[in-house]
C-alpha cells in the first residue's frame, strides 16, 4: 500500500490485507490493515534490557531480560483515513521517549 510506504513503512501483503512496519530507535510501529477496513495500530517500546552471568543448577550461563510496552489501537477505517490515523498514533509517544 503506497500510503504506508510514503510514511516510511516497509509493507508486506498478508492474508486479507497488508502489514506495515517502521522502526525508530527503541520503538517499533506496526500497521495491520484488512481489505474490509479493519485497522490495528501497534507500538512496541523497549524500555530496558539487562543481562548478567548466572549459574543455574551448577551450569554457568547468561541471564537476560527485556522489558517492553505494547500499545494498540483498533478501528474500522477507509484507506483514505490511514495517513492521519497512523501519524496521530505515532504522535502519542510521551515526550522524550521517541528518538
N, C-alpha and C positions, 0 to 999 in steps of 0.2 A: 504494500500500500504506500503510494508516493507521499501521502501526508505525513506518515510517521518517519519515512526516510528524510524528508525535508526538516524534521525536528531533531535529526541526529540519531535516530534509532536504527539498529540492524533489524531487518524484518525477514521473517520466515513464514511460509504458509503452514498452517496446522489444519487438522480435520475441521471443516466447517468455518474457517476464518483465518486470521493472521495473528502472529505473535511478534512483538517488537521488544527490543531490549537496548538500554543505554546505560553506560557506567560512567559515573563521575566521582572520582575519589573513592571514598568508602560507601558510596550509595549506588544501588542497582535499581533502575526504574524498569518496570515491565508493563506491557500493554497486551491484553488478550482481547481480541475483537472478533465476534462471530458475525457471519453474514446476516443473521436476523437482527443485529443491533445490540446484542448483549455485550456489555463492556465491563472489563475488570482492569483496574489500575492497581499495580502493586509496587511498593517501595520497600527495599530491604536496606537497612543501615547497619553496618558493622561497628559496634560501639567499642569493643575491647577484645584483645586477644592476649593470652598469656600461655607460657609453656615453661616446663621445668622438668629436670630429671626426676624419675620416680622408680623405686623398686617395688614391684608388685609380686607377692608370693615368692620372693627371693630372686626374681628376674629383673635385671636393670632395664629400664626403658625410658620413654619420654611421655609425659602427660601434657596435653594441650587442650585449651578451651577457647571458644569464640562466643561472645555474647552479641546477639543481633536483635533488631526490632523489625517486625514486618507490619506494614500498614496497607490496608486495602480499601478501595472504593469500588462499588458495584452500581451499575445503572444500565438503562436501555437508552441508546442514543444513536442518532443518524451519523453517517460518516462525515457530514459537514460540521458536526459539533466536536469531532475529535481534537482538532488543534487547540481550541480554547480549554477543553477539559484536561487534556494532557499537560498543557502549560500551567493551568491553575493547580493541578495536583503537584507538579514539581515545585511550585512556589510555596507550598505548605511546609517546606523544610524550616525548622526552627532556625533563627538567626545564628550564624557561626557554626552550624553543623553541616553545611553543604559547601564543599570547596568550589 
